Amino acid sequence: MNTVYSINGPVVKVRNTHDFSMLEKVNVGNKRLVGEVIGIDADETTIQVYEVTTGMKPGEPVEGTGAPVSVTLGPGIISNIFDGIERPLRDIAAIDGAYISEGCDVSNLDEKKKWDVSLKVSVGDEVTGGQIFAVCPETGVIEHRCMIPHGIRGAVSYTAPDGMYTINDVIARVTDENGAEHELTLCQRWPIKTPRPFERRLPVHRPLITGQRVIDTMFPVAKGGTAAVPGGFGTGKTMTQHQLAKWCDADIIVYIGCGERGNEMTQVLEEFSGLIDPKNNRPLTDRTVLIANTSNMPVAAREASIYTGITIAEYYRDMGYHIAIMADSTSRWAEALREISGRLEEMPAEEGFPAYLPSRLAAFYERAGYVKPYGADEGSVTVIGAVSPQGSDFSEPVTQNTKRFVRCFWALDKSLAYARHYPAINWNDSYSEYTDEFAEFFSENVDRDFVEYRRRIASLLAEENKLMEIVKLIGADVLPDDQKLTIETARVIRVGFLQQNAYHKDDTYVPLEKQFLMMKAILSLYDRALSAISSGVVFSSIIATGLFDVLVKMKYEIPNNDLSEFNKIEADIEQLISALEQE
């Protein structure tokens, strides 16, 4: 029997054995804690344990399972909340109370609940891995599409009648070309560190619509794309991800609380359970999966939580859904890597992080994508990862390496957050490489001038940034009127367009059409005012019209379902500026 030789926090070693394989799931100690083999050499096997090892002693047994660390995929995932290794926290709370006991053995999914299953295949049909063979309503808005496990190909030899079944009931059998029979149930197992296969990648061609102006207009992210949200403490990373989870047009949200404070996860639970989805008037939890690995939970499970979340996302992607992952935060995940690396006595790289940090980040973000699954026309996984650099230092390793693997960078600014400007995304430090790829989408679905207006808005903000350097030195009074106009227009853009109120019914989510009309109104005023200044009108008289203040308030005063007021604003701009030119 294999036994524990040494214990160093979550790292356990077994000597003189050749019974284990790399990445194999093992049960460690008398309490049968969940562990994973992460190192094997001639003398010893190294295991990282996903639970607290307090009280464990050398000599306790270690048993292999012959399979890698995997998750159970089937009906019952949506609306549930799991820990980092897919143990259902509600079920554990009912058994153990507020804290998870060591070696807690609870089924990942409810094995007693029955689902209303409809078969999509018949006896004699040829099927292959990834093909949908049965469906059942998982929630009021999500249909669960059960797929043939990958690696199985053959003819259907048995199907159960439509009806109520548990996840472990056999509802079909497939006989392969060798005559072997494979039983199909509503669930399957999949290793969390192995990406699920798909037929082919598709080009990203449409944005993930979030209703947040600074994102949709200025720095859009693609469906199937990747984005990073870096920011120091208090800059609004979690709040920004909450807004995206609530309002983005993904079919399913996977929210991973990786190393975050317990009160933040509690807030997520309370908000999501009380929020009604505007698309279908049902609770938002009907299309949400929560994975909570808070800062007081075992550090090794923090690393696993990221992989658990993205494996679940890939599973629903293969059904033909569009998934958005909110990983909050990848810095805590990287810190877990650093702690385990230190326990393993590995040579540290920059700031103590392991040398393989970049490759681990790459492996995570590259599991995003817009794809053609085997059993559906299309599906996507969009990954939005929060980064928590200490002291808002974006030069630290996690932020810098994340920038290498994402195409959208929303840099949160501490000064904006302290000024109550939310989302606190700094327009000078942020970027999106997707902007040009969406030109056709915006032209066809919003207006052909959308991209040009966005370019001009960005240009005015960049010009203001340069002018403010001069203003700091010599003051604004010495600037010519056209430059004063640029600064005032940029203020309207910042306060009236980029700043958004999550608690206002018309400003928490803004459709693309209204975003376009807001840009159009701002640029119309800028163009007419610039024309008036060139004809001799003084800037102070233009300010006196109050038009700039009207544009700042339009986000509140013009409802999302009636945009006709923009015509009145355009008419007022023309009338008042023309009157000044005639004086």
Beta strands, then each sheet from edge to edge (+ up, - down):
strand 1: 6-8
strand 2: 11-15
strand 3: 24-28
strand 4: 33-40
strand 5: 44-49
strand 6: 62-68
strand 7: 70-73
strand 8: 81-82
strand 9: 115-119
strand 10: 126-128
strand 11: 132-137
strand 12: 143-147
strand 13: 153-159
strand 14: 163-165
strand 15: 172-175
strand 16: 181-184
strand 17: 188-191
strand 18: 200-201
strand 19: 226-230
strand 20: 252-258
strand 21: 288-293
strand 22: 322-328
strand 23: 369-372
strand 24: 379-387
strand 25: 408-409
strand 26: 431-432
sheet 1: 1+ 2- 5+ 4- 3+ 6-
sheet 2: 7+ 17-
sheet 3: 8+ 21+ 20+ 22+ 24+ 19+
sheet 4: 8+ 21+ 20+ 22+ 24+ 23- 18+
sheet 5: 12+ 11- 9+ 14-
sheet 6: 10+ 13- 15+ 16-
sheet 7: 25+ 26-
end
